[in-house]
Amino acid sequence: MAISSGALRRFDRYELKYVVPIRQLPALVSDLVPHMQPDRYGDSGGSYSISNLYYDSAELHMFQSKLAGTSYRRKLRVRVYGDSPGDPRHNAMVEIKQRLRRTTQKRRVVLPLGEAYRLCEGREPSGLSDSGDREVADEVQSLVLGLQLRPVCIISYRRRAFVGSRFESGLRITFDTDLWCAPPDPAFPMPSLPRYVMPRDWAILEIKVDERIPMWVCELLVKHDCQLRRVSKYCLGIVSLRRLPLPLNPWAHIDAAPHVAATPCEA
C-alpha cells in the first residue's frame, strides 16, 4: 500500500476514543454507511494494516508525559501501511503527533523507509526539496537530538476507516482491531515476536473531527452504548513490553452507562 508524497503535512483536530465489543461492529458500520464512505486505503470497506515505530528517550519522556496528563506533549513515530516486509524504498511517514490540551496536532513528511530511519537518527535525509517538508524534517531532527530519542516500541493493528461526505469533510471514524506490540526490530513492520495488548474481541473506535461531532454521530454513540476511554496504543505497548504494573487496561470496569456527554457535539 503506497503513501502519497502529497499527503497533508499538518493539521489540527479533536480525537475521541471509545472501546466497543467486536460483536457490535456490524451494526455500527451499518448505521455509518448512509453518511460516510470507506477511506482510500480501504477502498472496498475492508481493513488494512498500520504499523508504527515509536521513538522515545532513555527515560521514556514521552511515555511519562502521557501518564502525567501533561497538557502539552509530543510523540515521534515512523508509520507504514500494509503487510509487506520492510523495504527501505517503501514510502513511510515520519510524524510528530502533538497534544495541546484537547486538540491533536500532526506534522508529517513522507520519505522512503530508509530515509525515514535516517531522519529519526537525527541525520539529514536525501531528496527533500520542498520547503514544507524541510521545515517538518528540521523539527524532527531538533526533537531527536534534543531528547536523544531512539526506537523503543512497534505498535501495529488492523484498521477499518470511513470519511465524511463533502458536507462533513473533516469527519473521520476508524475501527482498530488486533492491536499488538513488539520491541524495535530490523524486520519492521513485520517483527518476529509480536504480542497482543488488546483483547481480540474488542475494538478501539476513534472519532476525528475538525470542530464538533455531528449530532447523528452523537446519537449513534448513545444508541450503541459506546464507552469513552483515554486509550494510548503506545502506552499499552510500553506497559506490556516493560511489564509495568500500571492501571492502563481500558477494557476493565466497563460501565453500563454511556459517556457521550463528554464529546463536543453540535448544539
N, C-alpha and C positions, 0 to 999 in steps of 0.2 A: 504494500500500500504506500503510494507516494505522498509526500508532503510538498505542497506547492511552495516555491520560493517567494511567491507573492502573498503568503499568509499574513494576516493582520499582525502588525508588530506590537501594538499596545492597546489596551482597553481597560475600562473600569466598569465594574458591575457588582450586583449583590449576588451572593451564592447562599442557598439554604439547603441543608441536607436532612434527609429522612431515612429511616430504616423500615423496610417493608418485607414481609414474607414473600418468597418466590411464588407461592401459590396465588398471590394477588396480582401478579404482573399482567396476565392476560386480560383481566377486567380493566386494569388501569390503562393499558395500551389501547384497548377498545374504546375507552372514553376519550383518549387523547387524539386518535387519528382523524376525527372530524375537524379538528382545529389545527393540527400540525402535520409535518411530513418528516420522513427519515432524513438524517443529515447526509452529506455527500460521501462520508466514509462507509455508511451502511445503506447503500442505495436501495436495496430491496426491503429494508426494515430489519435486517439481520444484525447480529452483533459482530464486533471486531475486537482485536486485542490492542491494548495500550500498555506499554512498558516504560517505566520511569527510573532513571538512575539518579538518586538524590545525593547531594553533597552537603557536608556539614563540617564543623570544626572538630578538633580532638575532644573538646569539652561538650560537644553536641549543643552548641549555642542556639541553633535554630529549633532543635527539639525542645530545649529548656524554655525558650521564649514562648512556644506554643503552650506548654504545660502551665506556665505562669500567667497565661492570658494577656500577654503584653499587647497593648493597643496597636503598636506598630511592629510588624515582624515580617521577615522575608524567608523564602526558600529558593534554592537553586536546583534545577534538575535538567537532565537530558531526556527528551521524550521521543519514543519511536513507535510508529503504528505498524501493526501486522505481526505475523508469527515467524518471519524469516530470520535466519541466523544473522549475527552482527556483521554486516558487510561495511567496511569503512567508507564505501562510496554511497551507501544508502542514506537518504536525507533524514535528518533528525532536527528537532527543535531544542535549542538551548533557551531555557525560560526562567526568568525571575518571577516568582509569584509572591506578591506583596499584599499584606493585610493592613489596612489603615482603618481602625475601628470596625465598622460594619461593611466597608467596601473592599472588594477584592480587585487588585490591580495587577496586570500582567504585562511583561515586556519580553519579547522573544525574537530570536533570529534563527533562520533556517540555514543549516550547514550540512555537508557530508558528515557522517558519523565520526570519521577520523578527525576532522577539523573541529567538531563539537568537543571531542575529548581534549584536543589541544587548547581550545579556548578555556575550558574548565580547569586546565592545569595552570592557567594564568599566562599562557603563551599566545603569540599573535597567530590567528588563523589566516589562511591564504584565501584570496578571492573575494574579499569584502570591498566592493567599490561603492556601494550605496551609502550615503551619509547616515540614513536612519539605522541601517544595520550596524554601521560603525559605532554609532552612539550606544546602541544596546550592548555591543561587544565590549566597549570600553567600561561600561557599568559592571558587566560580568567579571572582567579582569580585576577591577577595583575590589569587588566583593570577595573574589577568590583570594587575592593577595592580602587583603586587609584582615580576613578571618582565618587565613591558612586552611581553606576548605579542601576536602578530599572526598572521594566517593565513599558512602557509608551503607547504602541500602538500595536494593532494587524492589520496586513495587510494580506489580502487573495485575491486570484484571480484564474481563470482558465487558464491553460497553455496547449498549443499545441506545441510540440518541435520536432526538426529534428536535426540529427547529420550527419556530413560529412562522405564520404567514407574513405577507408584506405589511399587514396591519399591526403585527406584533413581532417585528424583525429582530428585536433584542432578546426574545424569549428562547430559551433552550432548556430542554428537560432530558436528563440522562438516567439510565439504569445500569449500575455496575454490579457485576457478579463475579464469583470465582476469584476473589482477591487473595493474592499470595505475595510473599516477600522472599528475598534471598540476599545473602551477602554480596558485595560487589564481585563481579565475575567477568573475566575476559570474554565469555560467551554471551554477554548481554546482547540482545534482550532475552536469550533462552538459557538461563543458568542451569547447572546440573542438579542443584539441591533446593528447589523451592519448597516453601511451607505455607499452607493456607492459614490466614489470620482472620478469616471471617467464616462463620457457619455457612455452608454451601446452600442452605435452604433460606438464606436471607439475601437481600439486595440493598444497595445504597441508592436512593433516589435523590438526584440533585436538581434544583431549580435555579437557573441562572437568568437574571433579568437586569436590564439597564436601570429601571426606576422602580416600578411597582408590579407586583404579581397581578395578572388579570383576575377578575372576580371568578371566572369559570374555573380557573386553576385552584383557587381557594376552596370553592365548592367541591371540587374533585378530591382535595386533600381531606375534607371533612367526610365526604361520602365513603372513602376507603380507609378512614381512621389512620392516616399516615402520622408517624411519630417523629417530631422534630428532634434531631440529635446533633451534637457537636462531634463529628466524626473526622478524624485526621488519618488518612490512609498511611501517611508517612510515620506518624506516631505509633500507630498499631504495628507497623513493621519493625520499628526500632524496639518497642517493648517486647515483641516476640523474639527478635534476634539476640537482644541483650538479656533476655529473661528478667525483665524488670518487674518488680511487684507493685505495679501502679494500676489504679482503678480506671482503665481505659476500655472497658468492654461495653460498647454502646448497645449490645443486644441483651444485657442483663437488666432485670427490673423494668421491662416494658410496661408502661401504664395502660390502663384501659381507655383513658380519655385522650382525645387528640389534642395537639398543641399548636393548632393553626393560628391562634391569636397573635403569636409572635412574628408572623410573616407580614411584610409590607404590602398588604393587599390594597386594591383600589377601594376608594371610599364609595 
